[in-house]
């Protein structure tokens, strides 16, 4: 069996960064599955490929059959499984090292960490916390060092995300250079150095919330998703180097990493939490009122699956 990873098992590493083969899963800084001292039970994982439970706003017809369809909102995801601890050797020290690393990783903590699973070459991840750990201290463990643990993780965001974060950057729209005199055939109208437009592909099956960054100098930065019609607009002036960061999942708007500026949202701006990329392609248009060289717009996102 492979040796234990030297990385602290509680460290929140990038999702899937330790995974090297199918069937492995990574919880924080601990790698489990084939090639490790921790084997996943033959029943696999429960709740990983399932649709999460949901709340609905359906309203029953008062005088007819059925109901009016409403919105549906997914509840947190519960992922469970059995982990067998199989130390690299039969000595007591090896068994104790393996079980201590497992205990440290499966702690009762407040902070969510990445839980990533690779199946058939695809790695998806959720942010989760340990909600249950049942570690059997039976005769097999006391005599052979082999233990059985039943584990459940609780992900407040039920969506499973691609491990690779995508980034797209654009500047404000620039005018074309126009014709060059004297005219020669064929005519060359020139090309704009920046259109202010970019595409963001969500290759999953669930909507995903992006993280947006407006960089100055500019005033009243605005971005519109032409696919959904949603728009975010902030009535604020950004100096050169200023960054206005919009975390649409958390619903926060922060200037230079410290000061909240959510109150600068214009009256016709959509709620930040509703600005999400549906499965498919989002077509974004960056249009500040005024700008100077150095202004730009950056969007970061992960494709999401149910």
C-alpha positions in Angstrom: 0.0 0.0 0.0 1.1 3.6 -0.6 2.4 5.6 2.3 0.2 8.3 3.9 0.4 11.7 2.3 2.6 14.1 4.1 0.1 16.8 3.7 -1.9 17.7 6.8 -5.2 15.8 6.5 -7.2 18.8 7.7 -5.7 21.3 5.2 -8.2 22.6 2.6 -6.3 21.8 -0.6 -7.6 22.6 -4.1 -10.3 20.0 -5.0 -8.9 16.9 -6.6 -5.3 18.0 -6.3 -4.2 14.7 -4.7 -6.4 12.4 -6.9 -4.5 10.3 -9.5 -6.9 7.5 -10.5 -10.5 6.6 -10.8 -12.3 5.5 -7.6 -10.3 7.8 -5.4 -11.8 10.6 -3.3 -10.2 13.5 -1.5 -11.5 15.0 1.7 -9.5 18.2 2.5 -5.9 17.0 2.6 -6.7 13.3 2.9 -6.7 10.9 0.0 -8.9 7.8 0.1 -9.5 4.9 -2.2 -7.3 2.7 -4.4 -3.6 3.0 -3.6 -4.1 4.4 -0.1 -4.6 2.9 3.4 -8.3 3.9 3.2 -10.5 1.7 1.0 -14.1 2.7 0.1 -16.7 0.1 1.0 -18.1 -2.1 -1.8 -21.4 -0.2 -1.5 -19.7 3.0 -2.7 -21.1 6.4 -1.9 -24.7 7.3 -1.3 -26.1 10.7 -2.2 -23.3 11.6 -4.7 -25.1 11.0 -8.0 -28.6 11.5 -6.6 -30.7 14.6 -7.1 -30.8 16.5 -3.8 -34.1 16.9 -2.0 -35.9 20.2 -2.7 -38.5 22.7 -1.5 -41.2 23.8 -3.9 -43.5 26.8 -4.3 -46.1 24.8 -6.2 -49.6 26.0 -5.2 -52.6 23.7 -5.3 -55.6 24.7 -7.5 -58.4 25.5 -5.0 -61.2 24.5 -7.4 -59.5 22.1 -9.8 -57.2 19.2 -10.1 -53.5 19.6 -9.7 -51.5 22.7 -8.9 -49.7 25.7 -10.4 -46.0 24.9 -10.9 -43.7 27.1 -8.9 -39.9 27.3 -8.3 -37.9 24.5 -6.8 -35.0 25.0 -4.6 -32.5 22.2 -3.8 -31.7 21.4 -0.2 -28.2 20.6 1.1 -26.6 17.4 -0.2 -25.8 14.4 2.1 -23.0 12.1 1.0 -22.2 8.9 2.9 -20.0 5.9 2.7 -18.0 3.3 4.5 -14.2 3.7 4.8 -12.0 0.7 5.8 -8.6 1.6 7.3 -6.0 -0.9 6.1 -2.6 0.0 7.4 0.5 -0.6 5.3 1.8 -3.2 7.8 0.6 -5.2 10.8 2.6 -3.3 13.4 0.8 -1.2 15.9 2.5 2.1 14.9 1.3 1.8 11.3 -2.3 1.2 12.5 -2.2 4.0 14.9 -0.8 6.5 12.3 -3.5 5.6 9.9 -6.4 5.8 12.3 -5.1 9.1 13.8 -4.9 10.7 10.4 -8.5 9.6 9.7 -9.7 10.9 13.1 -8.0 14.3 12.4 -9.6 14.6 9.0 -13.1 13.6 10.0 -13.3 16.3 12.6 -16.4 18.2 13.9 -15.6 21.6 12.5 -17.5 24.7 11.4 -15.6 25.4 8.1 -16.5 23.7 4.9 -13.8 22.0 2.9 -13.5 20.4 -0.5 -14.8 16.9 -1.0 -13.8 15.6 -4.5 -14.6 12.3 -6.2 -13.2 10.9 -9.5 -15.3 8.5 -11.5 -14.6 7.5 -15.1 -12.1 10.2 -15.5 -14.4 13.0 -14.2 -13.7 14.7 -11.0 -16.4 16.7 -9.3 -16.3 18.4 -5.9 -18.6 20.0 -3.2 -17.9 22.1 -0.2 -18.9 20.1 2.8 -18.5 19.4 6.5 -18.4 16.1 8.4 -21.8 15.5 10.0 -21.4 11.9 11.2 -18.5 9.6 12.0 -19.0 6.1 13.4 -15.7 4.4 14.0 -15.9 0.8 15.1 -13.5 -0.3 17.8 -14.0 -4.0 17.6 -11.8 -7.1 17.9 -10.6 -6.8 14.3 -9.2 -3.4 15.0 -7.7 -4.3 18.3 -5.9 -7.4 16.9 -5.2 -6.5 13.3 -5.5 -2.8 13.1 -8.2 -2.9 10.5 -11.1 -0.6 11.3 -14.4 0.3 9.7 -15.8 3.8 9.7 -19.2 5.0 8.6 -19.0 8.6 7.4 -21.5 11.3 6.3 -20.7 14.7 4.8 -23.1 17.6 4.6 -22.8 20.1 1.8 -24.9 23.2 2.2 -24.5 23.9 -1.5 -25.7 20.7 -3.1 -24.2 21.5 -6.5 -21.1 19.5 -7.6 -18.5 21.6 -9.3 -15.7 21.0 -11.9 -12.3 21.2 -10.2 -10.9 23.5 -12.8 -11.9 27.1 -12.3 -12.4 29.1 -15.6 -11.4 32.7 -16.1 -12.3 35.2 -18.8 -11.1 38.8 -19.1 -12.1 41.8 -21.3 -11.6 45.5 -21.4 -14.2 48.1 -22.2 -15.4 48.3 -25.8 -13.0 50.2 -28.0 -13.8 51.9 -31.4 -12.5 50.5 -34.6 -9.6 52.2 -36.1 -11.4 53.0 -39.3 -10.2 53.4 -42.9 -6.6 54.3 -43.7 -5.9 56.9 -46.3 -5.2 56.8 -49.2 -7.8 54.1 -49.8 -6.6 50.8 -51.3 -8.5 47.7 -52.4 -9.7 45.6 -50.6 -10.8 48.2 -48.0 -9.6 47.5 -44.4 -12.0 49.0 -41.8 -9.7 48.0 -38.9 -10.6 45.9 -35.9 -11.5 46.9 -32.3 -8.8 46.0 -29.7 -11.6 45.1 -27.3 -15.4 44.6 -27.8 -16.3 44.4 -24.1 -18.0 41.1 -24.7 -17.1 37.6 -23.5 -18.6 34.2 -23.3 -18.8 31.9 -20.2 -19.6 28.2 -20.8 -21.3 26.2 -18.0 -20.9 22.6 -19.2 -22.8 21.1 -16.3 -26.5 20.6 -15.5 -27.0 23.1 -12.7 -26.7 26.9 -12.6 -23.5 28.2 -11.3 -22.7 31.5 -9.5 -19.7 33.5 -10.9 -17.3 35.8 -9.1 -17.0 39.1 -10.9 -14.2 41.7 -10.6 -14.4 45.3 -12.0 -11.0 47.0 -12.1 -10.6 50.8 -12.4 -10.3 53.4 -13.6 -13.9 53.5 -14.6 -17.3 54.8 -13.4 -20.6 53.0 -13.0 -19.3 49.5 -14.0 -22.1 47.4 -15.6 -22.3 43.9 -16.9 -25.3 42.3 -18.7 -25.9 38.7 -19.3 -27.6 38.8 -22.7 -28.7 35.1 -22.3 -30.8 35.7 -19.3 -31.3 39.5 -19.4 -30.0 40.0 -15.9 -27.8 43.0 -15.2 -25.5 44.2 -12.5 -24.8 47.9 -12.3 -23.0 49.8 -9.5 -23.1 53.6 -9.2 -19.5 54.1 -8.0 -16.2 55.5 -9.4 -13.2 53.2 -9.3 -9.7 54.8 -9.4 -6.8 53.1 -11.1 -6.0 49.8 -9.4 -9.3 49.7 -7.5 -11.1 46.4 -7.5 -14.8 45.9 -7.0 -15.4 42.2 -6.4 -18.9 40.7 -6.6 -19.4 37.3 -5.2 -22.8 36.3 -6.6 -23.0 33.1 -4.5 -22.5 35.0 -1.2 -24.3 38.1 -2.4 -21.4 40.4 -1.4 -19.9 43.4 -3.1 -16.5 44.4 -1.8 -14.2 47.3 -2.7 -10.4 46.4 -2.4 -11.1 43.4 -0.2 -12.4 45.3 2.8 -15.3 47.8 2.4 -18.8 46.6 1.5 -20.3 48.5 -1.5 -23.5 46.5 -2.1 -25.5 49.7 -1.4 -24.1 51.2 -4.6 -26.2 48.8 -6.7 -28.4 50.8 -9.1 -32.2 50.6 -8.9 -32.4 48.5 -12.1 -29.6 46.1 -11.0 -30.6 42.5 -10.4 -30.1 40.9 -7.0 -26.6 39.5 -6.9 -27.8 36.0 -5.8 -29.9 35.8 -9.0 -27.0 36.5 -11.3 -26.1 32.9 -12.2 -25.0 31.1 -15.4 -27.6 28.5 -16.5 -26.3 25.4 -18.2 -25.0 26.4 -21.6 -23.3 29.6 -22.7 -23.7 33.0 -21.0 -23.0 36.0 -23.2 -21.7 38.9 -21.1 -21.4 42.6 -22.1 -19.2 44.9 -20.0 -20.2 48.5 -20.4 -18.9 51.1 -17.9 -20.1 54.7 -18.3 -16.6 56.1 -18.5 -13.2 54.5 -18.4 -9.5 55.0 -19.0 -6.6 52.7 -19.9 -6.3 49.9 -17.4 -10.0 49.3 -16.8 -11.1 45.7 -17.2 -13.6 43.1 -16.3 -12.8 39.6 -15.0 -15.2 36.7 -14.4 -14.3 33.4 -12.7 -16.6 30.4 -12.5 -16.8 26.6 -12.3 -19.2 24.4 -14.3 -21.8 22.9 -11.9 -23.8 19.6 -11.9 -26.6 18.3 -9.8 
